[in-house]
């Protein structure tokens, strides 16, 4: 009888402690919701920054004139001595 009461008490204690252990490990539902909202906000801001950088790079490449003339058309040639 005593062992049944002890096993029942241990099971009841574990059942009552399980939500608190889970909250300690993973946080509450509100904590996880706030973290997800914060992460989404950071992701949106990162996307905005990336779009802005992309626009700045596109604007910079348009304003830089390309070199003109035959001397700029060909790539420089380097001679490589093999086996020396």
VENHUHU-V872333 format. One record per backbone hydrogen bond with DSSP energy under -0.5 kcal/mol. NH is the residue of the N-H (numbers start at 1). CO is the residue of the C=O. E is the energy in kcal/mol with one decimal. If there is no record, write none. Layout:
<<NH/CO/E> <NH/CO/E>>
This chain:
<<5/1/-2.1> <6/2/-2.5> <7/3/-2.6> <8/4/-2.5> <9/5/-2.5> <10/6/-2.4> <11/7/-2.4> <12/8/-2.4> <13/9/-2.6> <14/10/-2.5> <15/11/-2.4> <16/12/-2.3> <17/13/-2.1> <18/14/-1.6> <19/15/-0.5> <21/17/-2.2> <22/18/-2.4> <23/19/-2.4> <24/20/-2.0> <25/21/-2.0> <26/22/-2.9> <27/22/-0.6> <27/23/-1.4> <32/28/-2.3> <33/29/-2.3> <34/30/-2.6> <35/31/-2.3> <36/32/-2.2> <37/33/-2.4> <38/34/-2.5> <39/35/-2.5> <40/36/-2.3> <41/37/-2.2> <42/38/-2.3> <43/39/-2.3> <44/40/-2.4> <45/41/-2.2> <46/42/-2.1> <47/43/-2.1> <48/44/-2.3> <49/45/-2.4> <50/46/-2.3> <51/47/-2.4> <52/48/-2.3> <53/49/-2.7> <54/50/-2.5> <55/51/-2.3> <56/52/-2.4> <57/53/-2.6> <58/54/-2.4> <59/55/-2.4> <60/56/-2.3> <61/57/-2.3> <62/58/-1.2> <63/59/-1.5> <64/60/-1.1> <65/63/-0.6> <72/69/-0.9> <73/69/-0.6> <73/70/-0.6> <74/70/-1.1> <81/79/-0.5> <82/80/-0.6> <84/81/-0.5>>
